[in-house]
């Protein structure tokens, strides 16, 4: 069912996380948040990351995004070490309200990074129209974020990321702040976009069911100081639906396995694989 993560090399590897360690220094003491994270993500994969509360999931994502420098180890994207925010990467955060500019329209929010990218106006319009249609917001492009529901605001954030045409999309618990039905709709939206666009996705979540439903693989992190405890291959059918997939016996088996590993991480906070 599972195999431990190992660093890989080859043309299929898009993201290579090699022995990443993060120590926070402050007030006269050091805290080792991440001890040794090593795994690879192939081009076109959808990989989910779960772990106990405080396992360093967000720290890991910030190191991968070039927003936080690791204390040790290295993040390599498309063969190039990450030393700052990479041009081929987009990030969707949990707090969508803070990532959208309330004084700008939906179209303006989605178009902004394309202006910073220096794209001509016609190409920007084409990309924005396509992204808004993909997330079901073509008819509200002139609205402002504060006029939309939370789920629709998160769709705007996803559209902005998609319009940027990233090689890899990082998602940091993006659906934690929405209701259950909206969350299910957004999960299906992400899988649909992933299948249609072929983008590589690394999806961080605290929700085990969500990780198993979405991913091709689930990386289970240990408690802090963090290592990769398990790398679970999700052998569910490529076509998934909220009712049928979640009620299947295989889904239940995979969910139970991941849940058991997280409980193990809580019970053995300094477990080393």
CORHU-V507884 format. One line per field, one symbol per residue. ss: DSSP state (a for helix, b for strand, c for the rest). Layout:
ss=???
This chain:
ss=cbccccccccccbbbbbbbbbbbbbbccbbbbbbbbbbbbbbcccbbbbbbcccccaaaaaaaacccccccbbbbbbccbbcccccccbbbbcccaaaacccccbaaaaaaaaaaaccccaaaaaaaaaaaaaacccaaacccbaaaccaaaaaaaaaaaaaaccccbbbbbcccccccaaaaaaaaaaaaaaaaaaccbbbbbcccaaaaaaaccbbbbbccccbbbbbbbbccccccccaaaaaccaaaaaaaaaaaaaaaaaaacccccc
